[in-house]
Amino acid sequence: MRRFRDTDLDELLASARERRPNVVLEPFKAYFNARFTEAQGQVSGTRLFLEIQARGYRGSRQVVRKHLAALSAGTAEPVRATPQPSQDHLVDHAAP
């Protein structure tokens, strides 16, 4: 609680804005990055925004533009790997 009491409101709001975009875009980064790579970097930010929006993205265009700029500059954060289930957890439903 002391951190919030002793920190300027503008600073708190800025830090919250900086963290949130990564969380909002994270589930779509693998698709986004794949599309960027397949288009060899020649893809419109608006087009990518509309594509991921159709897949459920609810963030802003600015977040998409920022990530696209980071991809173009080679400074984008790596996509977090989604854990895959091990073979031990798979059930063969076709077995008698």
Backbone hydrogen bonds in HBPLUS format (Angstrom, degrees):
<---DONOR---> <-ACCEPTOR-->    atom                        ^
c    i                          cat <-CA-CA->   ^        H-A-AA   ^      H-
h    n   atom  resd res      DA  || num        DHA   H-A  angle D-A-AA Bond
n    s   type  num  typ     dist DA aas  dist angle  dist       angle   num
A0005-ARG N   A0001-MET O   3.09 MM   4  6.39 156.0  2.15 150.3 157.6     1
A0006-ASP N   A0002-ARG O   2.85 MM   4  5.98 155.0  1.91 156.1 161.5     2
A0011-GLU N   A0008-ASP O   3.10 MM   3  5.30 120.8  2.47 101.5 115.7     3
A0012-LEU N   A0008-ASP O   3.10 MM   4  6.47 155.9  2.16 153.3 160.2     4
A0013-LEU N   A0009-LEU O   2.94 MM   4  6.20 164.2  1.96 157.8 161.7     5
A0014-ALA N   A0010-ASP O   2.95 MM   4  6.08 157.3  2.00 144.6 151.0     6
A0015-SER N   A0011-GLU O   3.01 MM   4  6.19 160.3  2.05 148.1 152.9     7
A0016-ALA N   A0012-LEU O   3.04 MM   4  6.25 150.9  2.13 145.3 153.2     8
A0017-ARG N   A0013-LEU O   3.00 MM   4  6.23 155.6  2.06 148.5 154.8     9
A0018-GLU N   A0014-ALA O   3.03 MM   4  6.24 149.1  2.13 146.2 154.5    10
A0019-ARG N   A0015-SER O   3.27 MM   4  6.45 148.2  2.38 141.7 148.0    11
A0020-ARG N   A0016-ALA O   3.15 MM   4  6.19 165.6  2.17 153.1 156.8    12
A0023-VAL N   A0020-ARG O   2.96 MM   3  5.28 122.0  2.30 108.9 123.7    13
A0024-VAL N   A0020-ARG O   3.06 MM   4  6.32 160.5  2.10 160.5 166.6    14
A0025-LEU N   A0021-PRO O   2.97 MM   4  6.06 162.3  2.01 154.3 158.3    15
A0026-GLU N   A0022-ASN O   2.95 MM   4  5.68 136.7  2.15 136.7 147.0    16
A0028-PHE N   A0025-LEU O   2.83 MM   3  5.49 153.1  1.90 128.5 137.3    17
A0029-LYS N   A0026-GLU O   3.26 MM   3  5.29 161.5  2.29 107.8 113.2    18
A0032-PHE N   A0028-PHE O   2.89 MM   4  6.01 169.8  1.90 158.0 161.5    19
A0033-ASN N   A0029-LYS O   2.71 MM   4  5.74 170.3  1.72 155.1 157.7    20
A0034-ALA N   A0030-ALA O   2.98 MM   4  6.07 154.7  2.05 142.4 149.7    21
A0035-ARG N   A0031-TYR O   2.93 MM   4  6.18 160.2  1.97 155.1 160.1    22
A0036-PHE N   A0032-PHE O   2.97 MM   4  6.22 155.7  2.03 148.3 155.5    23
A0037-THR N   A0033-ASN O   2.93 MM   4  6.12 158.4  1.97 147.1 152.8    24
A0038-GLU N   A0034-ALA O   2.86 MM   4  6.06 166.1  1.88 152.9 156.8    25
A0039-ALA N   A0035-ARG O   3.05 MM   4  6.08 145.7  2.17 141.4 149.7    26
A0041-GLY N   A0036-PHE O   2.86 MM   5  5.09 165.6  1.88 162.9 160.0    27
A0040-GLN N   A0037-THR O   2.94 MM   3  4.88 156.7  1.99 105.1 110.9    28
A0042-GLN N   A0039-ALA O   2.95 MM   3  5.33 163.3  1.98 115.6 120.1    29
A0048-LEU N   A0044-SER O   2.99 MM   4  6.33 165.5  2.01 153.5 156.6    30
A0049-PHE N   A0045-GLY O   2.83 MM   4  5.98 156.3  1.89 145.5 153.0    31
A0050-LEU N   A0046-THR O   2.94 MM   4  6.18 163.2  1.97 152.1 155.4    32
A0051-GLU N   A0047-ARG O   2.93 MM   4  6.18 154.7  1.99 149.8 157.4    33
A0052-ILE N   A0048-LEU O   2.96 MM   4  6.19 169.3  1.97 157.7 159.0    34
A0053-GLN N   A0049-PHE O   2.86 MM   4  5.90 146.2  1.97 145.0 155.8    35
A0054-ALA N   A0050-LEU O   3.02 MM   4  6.15 148.8  2.12 140.5 147.3    36
A0055-ARG N   A0052-ILE O   3.01 MM   3  4.86 136.6  2.21  91.8 104.8    37
A0057-TYR N   A0052-ILE O   2.96 MM   5  5.51 165.1  1.98 141.7 138.4    38
A0056-GLY N   A0053-GLN O   3.04 MM   3  5.13 162.9  2.07 107.6 110.6    39
A0065-ARG N   A0061-ARG O   2.82 MM   4  6.15 162.6  1.85 158.6 163.7    40
A0066-LYS N   A0062-GLN O   2.90 MM   4  6.06 155.1  1.96 145.9 152.7    41
A0067-HIS N   A0063-VAL O   3.00 MM   4  6.23 158.4  2.04 147.0 152.2    42
A0068-LEU N   A0064-VAL O   2.87 MM   4  6.05 160.8  1.91 153.6 159.5    43
A0069-ALA N   A0065-ARG O   2.92 MM   4  6.09 153.8  1.99 144.9 151.8    44
A0070-ALA N   A0066-LYS O   3.03 MM   4  6.28 150.7  2.12 141.4 149.5    45
A0071-LEU N   A0067-HIS O   2.87 MM   4  6.17 152.9  1.94 150.0 157.4    46
A0072-SER N   A0068-LEU O   2.94 MM   4  6.16 161.3  1.97 148.3 153.4    47
A0073-ALA N   A0069-ALA O   2.94 MM   4  6.12 148.7  2.04 143.6 152.0    48
A0074-GLY N   A0070-ALA O   2.91 MM   4  5.90 114.5  2.35 133.6 149.5    49
A0075-THR N   A0070-ALA O   2.80 MM   5  4.91 145.8  1.92 151.0 152.2    50
A0074-GLY N   A0071-LEU O   3.11 MM   3  4.97 144.4  2.24  95.2 106.0    51
A0089-HIS N   A0086-SER O   3.11 MM   3  5.73 156.0  2.17 115.4 121.6    52
A0090-LEU N   A0087-GLN O   3.16 MM   3  5.35 155.8  2.23 106.4 113.6    53
A0095-ALA N   A0092-ASP O   3.45 MM   3  5.82 160.0  2.49 105.1 110.5    54
